[in-house]
Structures are given as C-alpha cells and as structure tokens.
Amino acid sequence: MLPINNTSDRESTLNHPTIGIIGCGNIGGRQAANFLAHGYSFYVYDIN
C-alpha cells in the first residue's frame, strides 16, 4: 500500500521538473517569467 501524500496546492520547487526554453523573444520570455513566478527552475537558450 502506498503512503498518502498530503501536499497543499503550493508545491515546493523540489516537486517541479526542470524546464528548458529555447528562444527568449516575446513568447519565450513571457513563459520564462511565468515559470519563475510559479517556482519552477528552468534553463533558457537564445541565439542572441
């Protein structure tokens, strides 16, 4: 039997996967800001 995991709606950063974003233009930059605001860790790559 698996243990019951009582977590709240707000998870710690350890529970989030690491995300990679390619391109930090209008869309990628806003996505990165949104992920950062929600506690995700991520990598970004932009040709510039």
PDB file of all heavy atoms in Angstrom:
ATOM      1  N   MET A   1       0.840  -1.169   0.000  1.00  0.00           N
ATOM      2  CA  MET A   1       0.000   0.000   0.000  1.00  0.00           C
ATOM      3  C   MET A   1       0.892   1.242   0.000  1.00  0.00           C
ATOM      4  O   MET A   1       1.857   1.313   0.743  1.00  0.00           O
ATOM      5  CB  MET A   1      -0.910  -0.020   1.220  1.00  0.00           C
ATOM      6  CG  MET A   1      -1.905   1.096   1.240  1.00  0.00           C
ATOM      7  SD  MET A   1      -3.046   0.904   2.617  1.00  0.00           S
ATOM      8  CE  MET A   1      -4.502   0.572   1.713  1.00  0.00           C
ATOM      9  N   LEU A   2       0.552   2.220  -0.811  1.00  0.00           N
ATOM     10  CA  LEU A   2       1.336   3.446  -0.909  1.00  0.00           C
ATOM     11  C   LEU A   2       0.951   4.423   0.192  1.00  0.00           C
ATOM     12  O   LEU A   2      -0.223   4.519   0.552  1.00  0.00           O
ATOM     13  CB  LEU A   2       1.115   4.104  -2.265  1.00  0.00           C
ATOM     14  CG  LEU A   2       1.596   3.323  -3.479  1.00  0.00           C
ATOM     15  CD1 LEU A   2       1.161   4.024  -4.743  1.00  0.00           C
ATOM     16  CD2 LEU A   2       3.090   3.152  -3.439  1.00  0.00           C
ATOM     17  N   PRO A   3       1.909   5.167   0.717  1.00  0.00           N
ATOM     18  CA  PRO A   3       1.575   6.170   1.731  1.00  0.00           C
ATOM     19  C   PRO A   3       0.791   7.322   1.107  1.00  0.00           C
ATOM     20  O   PRO A   3       0.957   7.642  -0.060  1.00  0.00           O
ATOM     21  CB  PRO A   3       2.932   6.643   2.240  1.00  0.00           C
ATOM     22  CG  PRO A   3       3.879   6.324   1.150  1.00  0.00           C
ATOM     23  CD  PRO A   3       3.324   5.120   0.446  1.00  0.00           C
ATOM     24  N   ILE A   4      -0.045   7.910   1.901  1.00  0.00           N
ATOM     25  CA  ILE A   4      -0.833   9.057   1.451  1.00  0.00           C
ATOM     26  C   ILE A   4       0.039  10.296   1.534  1.00  0.00           C
ATOM     27  O   ILE A   4       0.680  10.554   2.544  1.00  0.00           O
ATOM     28  CB  ILE A   4      -2.102   9.228   2.310  1.00  0.00           C
ATOM     29  CG1 ILE A   4      -2.994   8.008   2.136  1.00  0.00           C
ATOM     30  CG2 ILE A   4      -2.841  10.494   1.938  1.00  0.00           C
ATOM     31  CD1 ILE A   4      -4.184   8.000   3.064  1.00  0.00           C
ATOM     32  N   ASN A   5       0.051  11.052   0.454  1.00  0.00           N
ATOM     33  CA  ASN A   5       0.860  12.265   0.390  1.00  0.00           C
ATOM     34  C   ASN A   5      -0.063  13.467   0.523  1.00  0.00           C
ATOM     35  O   ASN A   5      -0.814  13.770  -0.391  1.00  0.00           O
ATOM     36  CB  ASN A   5       1.641  12.303  -0.929  1.00  0.00           C
ATOM     37  CG  ASN A   5       2.632  13.435  -0.971  1.00  0.00           C
ATOM     38  OD1 ASN A   5       2.775  14.172  -0.011  1.00  0.00           O
ATOM     39  ND2 ASN A   5       3.309  13.567  -2.086  1.00  0.00           N
ATOM     40  N   ASN A   6      -0.046  14.111   1.658  1.00  0.00           N
ATOM     41  CA  ASN A   6      -0.889  15.274   1.899  1.00  0.00           C
ATOM     42  C   ASN A   6      -0.106  16.545   1.590  1.00  0.00           C
ATOM     43  O   ASN A   6       0.520  17.127   2.447  1.00  0.00           O
ATOM     44  CB  ASN A   6      -1.372  15.316   3.352  1.00  0.00           C
ATOM     45  CG  ASN A   6      -2.343  14.201   3.639  1.00  0.00           C
ATOM     46  OD1 ASN A   6      -3.091  13.801   2.763  1.00  0.00           O
ATOM     47  ND2 ASN A   6      -2.326  13.709   4.855  1.00  0.00           N
ATOM     48  N   THR A   7      -0.131  16.982   0.331  1.00  0.00           N
ATOM     49  CA  THR A   7       0.535  18.221  -0.047  1.00  0.00           C
ATOM     50  C   THR A   7      -0.508  19.270  -0.356  1.00  0.00           C
ATOM     51  O   THR A   7      -1.607  18.965  -0.781  1.00  0.00           O
ATOM     52  CB  THR A   7       1.443  18.026  -1.275  1.00  0.00           C
ATOM     53  OG1 THR A   7       0.633  17.555  -2.357  1.00  0.00           O
ATOM     54  CG2 THR A   7       2.556  17.026  -0.999  1.00  0.00           C
ATOM     55  N   SER A   8      -0.135  20.490  -0.146  1.00  0.00           N
ATOM     56  CA  SER A   8      -1.046  21.587  -0.457  1.00  0.00           C
ATOM     57  C   SER A   8      -0.968  21.896  -1.943  1.00  0.00           C
ATOM     58  O   SER A   8      -0.192  21.317  -2.680  1.00  0.00           O
ATOM     59  CB  SER A   8      -0.673  22.821   0.366  1.00  0.00           C
ATOM     60  OG  SER A   8       0.589  23.299  -0.034  1.00  0.00           O
ATOM     61  N   ASP A   9      -1.797  22.829  -2.390  1.00  0.00           N
ATOM     62  CA  ASP A   9      -1.784  23.236  -3.790  1.00  0.00           C
ATOM     63  C   ASP A   9      -0.456  23.890  -4.173  1.00  0.00           C
ATOM     64  O   ASP A   9      -0.057  23.875  -5.319  1.00  0.00           O
ATOM     65  CB  ASP A   9      -2.928  24.203  -4.071  1.00  0.00           C
ATOM     66  CG  ASP A   9      -4.272  23.502  -3.985  1.00  0.00           C
ATOM     67  OD1 ASP A   9      -4.328  22.288  -4.133  1.00  0.00           O
ATOM     68  OD2 ASP A   9      -5.268  24.211  -3.781  1.00  0.00           O
ATOM     69  N   ARG A  10       0.220  24.501  -3.216  1.00  0.00           N
ATOM     70  CA  ARG A  10       1.507  25.138  -3.482  1.00  0.00           C
ATOM     71  C   ARG A  10       2.610  24.139  -3.206  1.00  0.00           C
ATOM     72  O   ARG A  10       2.857  23.790  -2.071  1.00  0.00           O
ATOM     73  CB  ARG A  10       1.691  26.378  -2.610  1.00  0.00           C
ATOM     74  CG  ARG A  10       0.696  27.441  -2.928  1.00  0.00           C
ATOM     75  CD  ARG A  10       1.249  28.762  -2.498  1.00  0.00           C
ATOM     76  NE  ARG A  10       0.597  29.769  -3.291  1.00  0.00           N
ATOM     77  CZ  ARG A  10       1.243  30.697  -3.952  1.00  0.00           C
ATOM     78  NH1 ARG A  10       2.526  30.762  -3.888  1.00  0.00           N
ATOM     79  NH2 ARG A  10       0.597  31.583  -4.654  1.00  0.00           N
ATOM     80  N   GLU A  11       3.269  23.692  -4.272  1.00  0.00           N
ATOM     81  CA  GLU A  11       4.338  22.731  -4.123  1.00  0.00           C
ATOM     82  C   GLU A  11       5.660  23.462  -3.998  1.00  0.00           C
ATOM     83  O   GLU A  11       5.820  24.572  -4.466  1.00  0.00           O
ATOM     84  CB  GLU A  11       4.384  21.814  -5.340  1.00  0.00           C
ATOM     85  CG  GLU A  11       3.139  20.979  -5.506  1.00  0.00           C
ATOM     86  CD  GLU A  11       3.195  20.152  -6.767  1.00  0.00           C
ATOM     87  OE1 GLU A  11       3.711  20.664  -7.769  1.00  0.00           O
ATOM     88  OE2 GLU A  11       2.731  19.021  -6.734  1.00  0.00           O
ATOM     89  N   SER A  12       6.619  22.818  -3.371  1.00  0.00           N
ATOM     90  CA  SER A  12       7.950  23.408  -3.304  1.00  0.00           C
ATOM     91  C   SER A  12       8.637  23.228  -4.643  1.00  0.00           C
ATOM     92  O   SER A  12       8.211  22.464  -5.489  1.00  0.00           O
ATOM     93  CB  SER A  12       8.767  22.744  -2.192  1.00  0.00           C
ATOM     94  OG  SER A  12       9.072  21.421  -2.560  1.00  0.00           O
ATOM     95  N   THR A  13       9.735  23.937  -4.839  1.00  0.00           N
ATOM     96  CA  THR A  13      10.456  23.849  -6.104  1.00  0.00           C
ATOM     97  C   THR A  13      11.045  22.469  -6.321  1.00  0.00           C
ATOM     98  O   THR A  13      11.351  22.099  -7.441  1.00  0.00           O
ATOM     99  CB  THR A  13      11.571  24.903  -6.173  1.00  0.00           C
ATOM    100  OG1 THR A  13      12.444  24.710  -5.064  1.00  0.00           O
ATOM    101  CG2 THR A  13      11.007  26.293  -6.166  1.00  0.00           C
ATOM    102  N   LEU A  14      11.197  21.683  -5.267  1.00  0.00           N
ATOM    103  CA  LEU A  14      11.741  20.339  -5.425  1.00  0.00           C
ATOM    104  C   LEU A  14      10.769  19.407  -6.122  1.00  0.00           C
ATOM    105  O   LEU A  14      11.165  18.401  -6.687  1.00  0.00           O
ATOM    106  CB  LEU A  14      12.125  19.776  -4.056  1.00  0.00           C
ATOM    107  CG  LEU A  14      13.205  20.519  -3.297  1.00  0.00           C
ATOM    108  CD1 LEU A  14      13.375  19.915  -1.911  1.00  0.00           C
ATOM    109  CD2 LEU A  14      14.508  20.478  -4.065  1.00  0.00           C
ATOM    110  N   ASN A  15       9.492  19.713  -6.099  1.00  0.00           N
ATOM    111  CA  ASN A  15       8.484  18.863  -6.722  1.00  0.00           C
ATOM    112  C   ASN A  15       8.259  19.195  -8.193  1.00  0.00           C
ATOM    113  O   ASN A  15       7.569  18.470  -8.876  1.00  0.00           O
ATOM    114  CB  ASN A  15       7.155  18.976  -5.980  1.00  0.00           C
ATOM    115  CG  ASN A  15       7.248  18.403  -4.592  1.00  0.00           C
ATOM    116  OD1 ASN A  15       8.045  17.525  -4.331  1.00  0.00           O
ATOM    117  ND2 ASN A  15       6.438  18.909  -3.691  1.00  0.00           N
ATOM    118  N   HIS A  16       8.813  20.297  -8.678  1.00  0.00           N
ATOM    119  CA  HIS A  16       8.629  20.703 -10.068  1.00  0.00           C
ATOM    120  C   HIS A  16       9.760  20.157 -10.928  1.00  0.00           C
ATOM    121  O   HIS A  16      10.904  20.118 -10.492  1.00  0.00           O
ATOM    122  CB  HIS A  16       8.624  22.227 -10.199  1.00  0.00           C
ATOM    123  CG  HIS A  16       7.446  22.899  -9.570  1.00  0.00           C
ATOM    124  ND1 HIS A  16       6.154  22.614  -9.910  1.00  0.00           N
ATOM    125  CD2 HIS A  16       7.376  23.862  -8.635  1.00  0.00           C
ATOM    126  CE1 HIS A  16       5.336  23.371  -9.211  1.00  0.00           C
ATOM    127  NE2 HIS A  16       6.054  24.129  -8.414  1.00  0.00           N
ATOM    128  N   PRO A  17       9.454  19.778 -12.154  1.00  0.00           N
ATOM    129  CA  PRO A  17      10.531  19.367 -13.057  1.00  0.00           C
ATOM    130  C   PRO A  17      11.328  20.578 -13.521  1.00  0.00           C
ATOM    131  O   PRO A  17      10.848  21.706 -13.468  1.00  0.00           O
ATOM    132  CB  PRO A  17       9.779  18.739 -14.234  1.00  0.00           C
ATOM    133  CG  PRO A  17       8.449  19.401 -14.231  1.00  0.00           C
ATOM    134  CD  PRO A  17       8.143  19.676 -12.774  1.00  0.00           C
ATOM    135  N   THR A  18      12.548  20.358 -13.978  1.00  0.00           N
ATOM    136  CA  THR A  18      13.341  21.423 -14.567  1.00  0.00           C
ATOM    137  C   THR A  18      12.947  21.539 -16.031  1.00  0.00           C
ATOM    138  O   THR A  18      12.853  20.540 -16.736  1.00  0.00           O
ATOM    139  CB  THR A  18      14.839  21.125 -14.448  1.00  0.00           C
ATOM    140  OG1 THR A  18      15.158  20.993 -13.061  1.00  0.00           O
ATOM    141  CG2 THR A  18      15.668  22.238 -15.042  1.00  0.00           C
ATOM    142  N   ILE A  19      12.726  22.762 -16.481  1.00  0.00           N
ATOM    143  CA  ILE A  19      12.208  23.018 -17.817  1.00  0.00           C
ATOM    144  C   ILE A  19      13.281  23.703 -18.640  1.00  0.00           C
ATOM    145  O   ILE A  19      14.058  24.503 -18.125  1.00  0.00           O
ATOM    146  CB  ILE A  19      10.950  23.909 -17.726  1.00  0.00           C
ATOM    147  CG1 ILE A  19       9.869  23.175 -16.945  1.00  0.00           C
ATOM    148  CG2 ILE A  19      10.454  24.326 -19.090  1.00  0.00           C
ATOM    149  CD1 ILE A  19       8.692  24.027 -16.580  1.00  0.00           C
ATOM    150  N   GLY A  20      13.308  23.435 -19.925  1.00  0.00           N
ATOM    151  CA  GLY A  20      14.201  24.114 -20.853  1.00  0.00           C
ATOM    152  C   GLY A  20      13.391  24.922 -21.845  1.00  0.00           C
ATOM    153  O   GLY A  20      12.407  24.434 -22.397  1.00  0.00           O
ATOM    154  N   ILE A  21      13.784  26.173 -22.059  1.00  0.00           N
ATOM    155  CA  ILE A  21      13.088  27.047 -23.001  1.00  0.00           C
ATOM    156  C   ILE A  21      14.103  27.478 -24.057  1.00  0.00           C
ATOM    157  O   ILE A  21      15.171  27.987 -23.728  1.00  0.00           O
ATOM    158  CB  ILE A  21      12.498  28.281 -22.292  1.00  0.00           C
ATOM    159  CG1 ILE A  21      11.467  27.852 -21.255  1.00  0.00           C
ATOM    160  CG2 ILE A  21      11.869  29.234 -23.310  1.00  0.00           C
ATOM    161  CD1 ILE A  21      10.938  28.987 -20.411  1.00  0.00           C
ATOM    162  N   ILE A  22      13.761  27.276 -25.320  1.00  0.00           N
ATOM    163  CA  ILE A  22      14.622  27.695 -26.418  1.00  0.00           C
ATOM    164  C   ILE A  22      13.993  28.933 -27.042  1.00  0.00           C
ATOM    165  O   ILE A  22      12.881  28.888 -27.541  1.00  0.00           O
ATOM    166  CB  ILE A  22      14.774  26.576 -27.458  1.00  0.00           C
ATOM    167  CG1 ILE A  22      15.388  25.348 -26.805  1.00  0.00           C
ATOM    168  CG2 ILE A  22      15.603  27.063 -28.641  1.00  0.00           C
ATOM    169  CD1 ILE A  22      15.423  24.136 -27.683  1.00  0.00           C
ATOM    170  N   GLY A  23      14.713  30.032 -26.977  1.00  0.00           N
ATOM    171  CA  GLY A  23      14.231  31.296 -27.516  1.00  0.00           C
ATOM    172  C   GLY A  23      13.620  32.150 -26.424  1.00  0.00           C
ATOM    173  O   GLY A  23      12.756  31.694 -25.677  1.00  0.00           O
ATOM    174  N   CYS A  24      14.099  33.366 -26.285  1.00  0.00           N
ATOM    175  CA  CYS A  24      13.601  34.264 -25.238  1.00  0.00           C
ATOM    176  C   CYS A  24      13.023  35.538 -25.837  1.00  0.00           C
ATOM    177  O   CYS A  24      13.250  36.631 -25.327  1.00  0.00           O
ATOM    178  CB  CYS A  24      14.722  34.603 -24.258  1.00  0.00           C
ATOM    179  SG  CYS A  24      15.248  33.198 -23.316  1.00  0.00           S
ATOM    180  N   GLY A  25      12.300  35.402 -26.907  1.00  0.00           N
ATOM    181  CA  GLY A  25      11.644  36.551 -27.524  1.00  0.00           C
ATOM    182  C   GLY A  25      10.356  36.881 -26.796  1.00  0.00           C
ATOM    183  O   GLY A  25      10.240  36.717 -25.576  1.00  0.00           O
ATOM    184  N   ASN A  26       9.371  37.309 -27.553  1.00  0.00           N
ATOM    185  CA  ASN A  26       8.084  37.695 -26.957  1.00  0.00           C
ATOM    186  C   ASN A  26       7.421  36.543 -26.223  1.00  0.00           C
ATOM    187  O   ASN A  26       6.884  36.714 -25.125  1.00  0.00           O
ATOM    188  CB  ASN A  26       7.132  38.219 -28.036  1.00  0.00           C
ATOM    189  CG  ASN A  26       7.571  39.557 -28.570  1.00  0.00           C
ATOM    190  OD1 ASN A  26       8.181  40.334 -27.864  1.00  0.00           O
ATOM    191  ND2 ASN A  26       7.281  39.805 -29.836  1.00  0.00           N
ATOM    192  N   ILE A  27       7.425  35.379 -26.805  1.00  0.00           N
ATOM    193  CA  ILE A  27       6.739  34.242 -26.198  1.00  0.00           C
ATOM    194  C   ILE A  27       7.608  33.575 -25.137  1.00  0.00           C
ATOM    195  O   ILE A  27       7.176  33.344 -24.005  1.00  0.00           O
ATOM    196  CB  ILE A  27       6.312  33.224 -27.276  1.00  0.00           C
ATOM    197  CG1 ILE A  27       5.282  33.857 -28.203  1.00  0.00           C
ATOM    198  CG2 ILE A  27       5.747  31.963 -26.645  1.00  0.00           C
ATOM    199  CD1 ILE A  27       4.912  33.014 -29.400  1.00  0.00           C
ATOM    200  N   GLY A  28       8.848  33.224 -25.485  1.00  0.00           N
ATOM    201  CA  GLY A  28       9.731  32.523 -24.555  1.00  0.00           C
ATOM    202  C   GLY A  28      10.034  33.316 -23.300  1.00  0.00           C
ATOM    203  O   GLY A  28      10.107  32.770 -22.206  1.00  0.00           O
ATOM    204  N   GLY A  29      10.208  34.618 -23.446  1.00  0.00           N
ATOM    205  CA  GLY A  29      10.475  35.466 -22.282  1.00  0.00           C
ATOM    206  C   GLY A  29       9.304  35.502 -21.317  1.00  0.00           C
ATOM    207  O   GLY A  29       9.474  35.457 -20.099  1.00  0.00           O
ATOM    208  N   ARG A  30       8.113  35.568 -21.869  1.00  0.00           N
ATOM    209  CA  ARG A  30       6.911  35.580 -21.012  1.00  0.00           C
ATOM    210  C   ARG A  30       6.683  34.226 -20.348  1.00  0.00           C
ATOM    211  O   ARG A  30       6.256  34.150 -19.205  1.00  0.00           O
ATOM    212  CB  ARG A  30       5.697  35.990 -21.824  1.00  0.00           C
ATOM    213  CG  ARG A  30       5.764  37.456 -22.217  1.00  0.00           C
ATOM    214  CD  ARG A  30       4.590  37.873 -23.028  1.00  0.00           C
ATOM    215  NE  ARG A  30       4.751  39.265 -23.438  1.00  0.00           N
ATOM    216  CZ  ARG A  30       3.999  39.854 -24.323  1.00  0.00           C
ATOM    217  NH1 ARG A  30       3.011  39.189 -24.899  1.00  0.00           N
ATOM    218  NH2 ARG A  30       4.199  41.107 -24.642  1.00  0.00           N
ATOM    219  N   GLN A  31       6.968  33.151 -21.083  1.00  0.00           N
ATOM    220  CA  GLN A  31       6.851  31.821 -20.486  1.00  0.00           C
ATOM    221  C   GLN A  31       7.844  31.665 -19.340  1.00  0.00           C
ATOM    222  O   GLN A  31       7.498  31.140 -18.277  1.00  0.00           O
ATOM    223  CB  GLN A  31       7.108  30.736 -21.527  1.00  0.00           C
ATOM    224  CG  GLN A  31       5.981  30.549 -22.497  1.00  0.00           C
ATOM    225  CD  GLN A  31       6.295  29.502 -23.538  1.00  0.00           C
ATOM    226  OE1 GLN A  31       7.450  29.227 -23.827  1.00  0.00           O
ATOM    227  NE2 GLN A  31       5.261  28.915 -24.109  1.00  0.00           N
ATOM    228  N   ALA A  32       9.079  32.124 -19.554  1.00  0.00           N
ATOM    229  CA  ALA A  32      10.092  32.028 -18.508  1.00  0.00           C
ATOM    230  C   ALA A  32       9.674  32.818 -17.274  1.00  0.00           C
ATOM    231  O   ALA A  32       9.827  32.342 -16.142  1.00  0.00           O
ATOM    232  CB  ALA A  32      11.437  32.531 -19.032  1.00  0.00           C
ATOM    233  N   ALA A  33       9.149  34.007 -17.464  1.00  0.00           N
ATOM    234  CA  ALA A  33       8.693  34.818 -16.327  1.00  0.00           C
ATOM    235  C   ALA A  33       7.557  34.118 -15.579  1.00  0.00           C
ATOM    236  O   ALA A  33       7.513  34.142 -14.347  1.00  0.00           O
ATOM    237  CB  ALA A  33       8.245  36.191 -16.811  1.00  0.00           C
ATOM    238  N   ASN A  34       6.668  33.477 -16.316  1.00  0.00           N
ATOM    239  CA  ASN A  34       5.542  32.773 -15.694  1.00  0.00           C
ATOM    240  C   ASN A  34       6.031  31.564 -14.901  1.00  0.00           C
ATOM    241  O   ASN A  34       5.581  31.330 -13.775  1.00  0.00           O
ATOM    242  CB  ASN A  34       4.532  32.355 -16.758  1.00  0.00           C
ATOM    243  CG  ASN A  34       3.223  31.904 -16.170  1.00  0.00           C
ATOM    244  OD1 ASN A  34       2.845  32.327 -15.086  1.00  0.00           O
ATOM    245  ND2 ASN A  34       2.525  31.045 -16.879  1.00  0.00           N
ATOM    246  N   PHE A  35       6.952  30.788 -15.480  1.00  0.00           N
ATOM    247  CA  PHE A  35       7.502  29.640 -14.757  1.00  0.00           C
ATOM    248  C   PHE A  35       8.243  30.091 -13.503  1.00  0.00           C
ATOM    249  O   PHE A  35       8.129  29.476 -12.444  1.00  0.00           O
ATOM    250  CB  PHE A  35       8.433  28.821 -15.643  1.00  0.00           C
ATOM    251  CG  PHE A  35       7.714  27.983 -16.672  1.00  0.00           C
ATOM    252  CD1 PHE A  35       8.077  28.038 -18.010  1.00  0.00           C
ATOM    253  CD2 PHE A  35       6.693  27.126 -16.307  1.00  0.00           C
ATOM    254  CE1 PHE A  35       7.437  27.275 -18.950  1.00  0.00           C
ATOM    255  CE2 PHE A  35       6.031  26.352 -17.239  1.00  0.00           C
ATOM    256  CZ  PHE A  35       6.409  26.422 -18.572  1.00  0.00           C
ATOM    257  N   LEU A  36       9.001  31.161 -13.613  1.00  0.00           N
ATOM    258  CA  LEU A  36       9.742  31.690 -12.466  1.00  0.00           C
ATOM    259  C   LEU A  36       8.794  32.135 -11.360  1.00  0.00           C
ATOM    260  O   LEU A  36       9.022  31.856 -10.182  1.00  0.00           O
ATOM    261  CB  LEU A  36      10.622  32.857 -12.903  1.00  0.00           C
ATOM    262  CG  LEU A  36      11.532  33.471 -11.852  1.00  0.00           C
ATOM    263  CD1 LEU A  36      12.548  32.446 -11.368  1.00  0.00           C
ATOM    264  CD2 LEU A  36      12.244  34.679 -12.411  1.00  0.00           C
ATOM    265  N   ALA A  37       7.699  32.780 -11.733  1.00  0.00           N
ATOM    266  CA  ALA A  37       6.714  33.247 -10.745  1.00  0.00           C
ATOM    267  C   ALA A  37       6.047  32.082 -10.019  1.00  0.00           C
ATOM    268  O   ALA A  37       5.608  32.229  -8.879  1.00  0.00           O
ATOM    269  CB  ALA A  37       5.652  34.106 -11.425  1.00  0.00           C
ATOM    270  N   HIS A  38       5.983  30.916 -10.663  1.00  0.00           N
ATOM    271  CA  HIS A  38       5.348  29.753 -10.053  1.00  0.00           C
ATOM    272  C   HIS A  38       6.328  28.781  -9.420  1.00  0.00           C
ATOM    273  O   HIS A  38       5.960  27.678  -9.022  1.00  0.00           O
ATOM    274  CB  HIS A  38       4.481  29.029 -11.089  1.00  0.00           C
ATOM    275  CG  HIS A  38       3.234  29.781 -11.417  1.00  0.00           C
ATOM    276  ND1 HIS A  38       3.162  30.692 -12.449  1.00  0.00           N
ATOM    277  CD2 HIS A  38       2.018  29.784 -10.828  1.00  0.00           C
ATOM    278  CE1 HIS A  38       1.950  31.205 -12.488  1.00  0.00           C
ATOM    279  NE2 HIS A  38       1.234  30.679 -11.505  1.00  0.00           N
ATOM    280  N   GLY A  39       7.596  29.188  -9.305  1.00  0.00           N
ATOM    281  CA  GLY A  39       8.561  28.400  -8.554  1.00  0.00           C
ATOM    282  C   GLY A  39       9.297  27.319  -9.319  1.00  0.00           C
ATOM    283  O   GLY A  39       9.961  26.494  -8.719  1.00  0.00           O
ATOM    284  N   TYR A  40       9.192  27.303 -10.634  1.00  0.00           N
ATOM    285  CA  TYR A  40       9.903  26.306 -11.427  1.00  0.00           C
ATOM    286  C   TYR A  40      11.357  26.723 -11.614  1.00  0.00           C
ATOM    287  O   TYR A  40      11.674  27.906 -11.652  1.00  0.00           O
ATOM    288  CB  TYR A  40       9.277  26.171 -12.819  1.00  0.00           C
ATOM    289  CG  TYR A  40       7.981  25.405 -12.846  1.00  0.00           C
ATOM    290  CD1 TYR A  40       6.778  26.008 -12.545  1.00  0.00           C
ATOM    291  CD2 TYR A  40       7.967  24.067 -13.191  1.00  0.00           C
ATOM    292  CE1 TYR A  40       5.584  25.313 -12.573  1.00  0.00           C
ATOM    293  CE2 TYR A  40       6.784  23.351 -13.235  1.00  0.00           C
ATOM    294  CZ  TYR A  40       5.605  23.982 -12.925  1.00  0.00           C
ATOM    295  OH  TYR A  40       4.435  23.285 -12.964  1.00  0.00           O
ATOM    296  N   SER A  41      12.231  25.734 -11.749  1.00  0.00           N
ATOM    297  CA  SER A  41      13.592  26.013 -12.169  1.00  0.00           C
ATOM    298  C   SER A  41      13.675  25.674 -13.650  1.00  0.00           C
ATOM    299  O   SER A  41      13.052  24.730 -14.119  1.00  0.00           O
ATOM    300  CB  SER A  41      14.593  25.208 -11.350  1.00  0.00           C
ATOM    301  OG  SER A  41      14.358  23.835 -11.506  1.00  0.00           O
ATOM    302  N   PHE A  42      14.443  26.470 -14.393  1.00  0.00           N
ATOM    303  CA  PHE A  42      14.485  26.260 -15.832  1.00  0.00           C
ATOM    304  C   PHE A  42      15.779  26.800 -16.406  1.00  0.00           C
ATOM    305  O   PHE A  42      16.498  27.564 -15.777  1.00  0.00           O
ATOM    306  CB  PHE A  42      13.282  26.906 -16.526  1.00  0.00           C
ATOM    307  CG  PHE A  42      13.146  28.385 -16.263  1.00  0.00           C
ATOM    308  CD1 PHE A  42      13.709  29.316 -17.109  1.00  0.00           C
ATOM    309  CD2 PHE A  42      12.435  28.840 -15.167  1.00  0.00           C
ATOM    310  CE1 PHE A  42      13.576  30.661 -16.863  1.00  0.00           C
ATOM    311  CE2 PHE A  42      12.310  30.179 -14.909  1.00  0.00           C
ATOM    312  CZ  PHE A  42      12.886  31.096 -15.760  1.00  0.00           C
ATOM    313  N   TYR A  43      16.061  26.342 -17.618  1.00  0.00           N
ATOM    314  CA  TYR A  43      17.199  26.813 -18.402  1.00  0.00           C
ATOM    315  C   TYR A  43      16.645  27.489 -19.635  1.00  0.00           C
ATOM    316  O   TYR A  43      15.611  27.079 -20.163  1.00  0.00           O
ATOM    317  CB  TYR A  43      18.080  25.641 -18.840  1.00  0.00           C
ATOM    318  CG  TYR A  43      18.769  24.948 -17.698  1.00  0.00           C
ATOM    319  CD1 TYR A  43      18.264  23.768 -17.163  1.00  0.00           C
ATOM    320  CD2 TYR A  43      19.946  25.469 -17.165  1.00  0.00           C
ATOM    321  CE1 TYR A  43      18.894  23.130 -16.124  1.00  0.00           C
ATOM    322  CE2 TYR A  43      20.581  24.835 -16.120  1.00  0.00           C
ATOM    323  CZ  TYR A  43      20.065  23.663 -15.609  1.00  0.00           C
ATOM    324  OH  TYR A  43      20.688  23.035 -14.572  1.00  0.00           O
ATOM    325  N   VAL A  44      17.326  28.517 -20.085  1.00  0.00           N
ATOM    326  CA  VAL A  44      16.915  29.186 -21.328  1.00  0.00           C
ATOM    327  C   VAL A  44      18.118  29.243 -22.272  1.00  0.00           C
ATOM    328  O   VAL A  44      19.263  29.276 -21.852  1.00  0.00           O
ATOM    329  CB  VAL A  44      16.376  30.606 -21.070  1.00  0.00           C
ATOM    330  CG1 VAL A  44      15.091  30.581 -20.295  1.00  0.00           C
ATOM    331  CG2 VAL A  44      17.386  31.474 -20.390  1.00  0.00           C
ATOM    332  N   TYR A  45      17.817  29.213 -23.559  1.00  0.00           N
ATOM    333  CA  TYR A  45      18.829  29.377 -24.588  1.00  0.00           C
ATOM    334  C   TYR A  45      18.251  30.302 -25.648  1.00  0.00           C
ATOM    335  O   TYR A  45      17.120  30.134 -26.088  1.00  0.00           O
ATOM    336  CB  TYR A  45      19.211  28.037 -25.223  1.00  0.00           C
ATOM    337  CG  TYR A  45      20.184  28.224 -26.361  1.00  0.00           C
ATOM    338  CD1 TYR A  45      21.526  28.417 -26.091  1.00  0.00           C
ATOM    339  CD2 TYR A  45      19.753  28.238 -27.677  1.00  0.00           C
ATOM    340  CE1 TYR A  45      22.434  28.616 -27.120  1.00  0.00           C
ATOM    341  CE2 TYR A  45      20.650  28.429 -28.704  1.00  0.00           C
ATOM    342  CZ  TYR A  45      21.982  28.619 -28.418  1.00  0.00           C
ATOM    343  OH  TYR A  45      22.865  28.820 -29.445  1.00  0.00           O
ATOM    344  N   ASP A  46      19.056  31.289 -26.028  1.00  0.00           N
ATOM    345  CA  ASP A  46      18.662  32.208 -27.087  1.00  0.00           C
ATOM    346  C   ASP A  46      19.881  32.442 -27.969  1.00  0.00           C
ATOM    347  O   ASP A  46      21.005  32.539 -27.476  1.00  0.00           O
ATOM    348  CB  ASP A  46      18.153  33.519 -26.494  1.00  0.00           C
ATOM    349  CG  ASP A  46      17.457  34.376 -27.533  1.00  0.00           C
ATOM    350  OD1 ASP A  46      16.337  34.012 -27.923  1.00  0.00           O
ATOM    351  OD2 ASP A  46      18.053  35.387 -27.947  1.00  0.00           O
ATOM    352  N   ILE A  47      19.672  32.524 -29.256  1.00  0.00           N
ATOM    353  CA  ILE A  47      20.777  32.680 -30.180  1.00  0.00           C
ATOM    354  C   ILE A  47      21.502  34.019 -29.967  1.00  0.00           C
ATOM    355  O   ILE A  47      22.689  34.137 -30.261  1.00  0.00           O
ATOM    356  CB  ILE A  47      20.300  32.528 -31.635  1.00  0.00           C
ATOM    357  CG1 ILE A  47      21.470  32.252 -32.542  1.00  0.00           C
ATOM    358  CG2 ILE A  47      19.517  33.742 -32.087  1.00  0.00           C
ATOM    359  CD1 ILE A  47      21.080  31.737 -33.906  1.00  0.00           C
ATOM    360  N   ASN A  48      20.833  35.005 -29.482  1.00  0.00           N
ATOM    361  CA  ASN A  48      21.479  36.301 -29.199  1.00  0.00           C
ATOM    362  C   ASN A  48      22.041  36.293 -27.815  1.00  0.00           C
ATOM    363  O   ASN A  48      22.605  37.159 -27.321  1.00  0.00           O
ATOM    364  CB  ASN A  48      20.472  37.442 -29.366  1.00  0.00           C
ATOM    365  CG  ASN A  48      20.064  37.607 -30.815  1.00  0.00           C
ATOM    366  OD1 ASN A  48      20.865  37.383 -31.702  1.00  0.00           O
ATOM    367  ND2 ASN A  48      18.829  37.972 -31.044  1.00  0.00           N
TER     368      ASN A  48
END
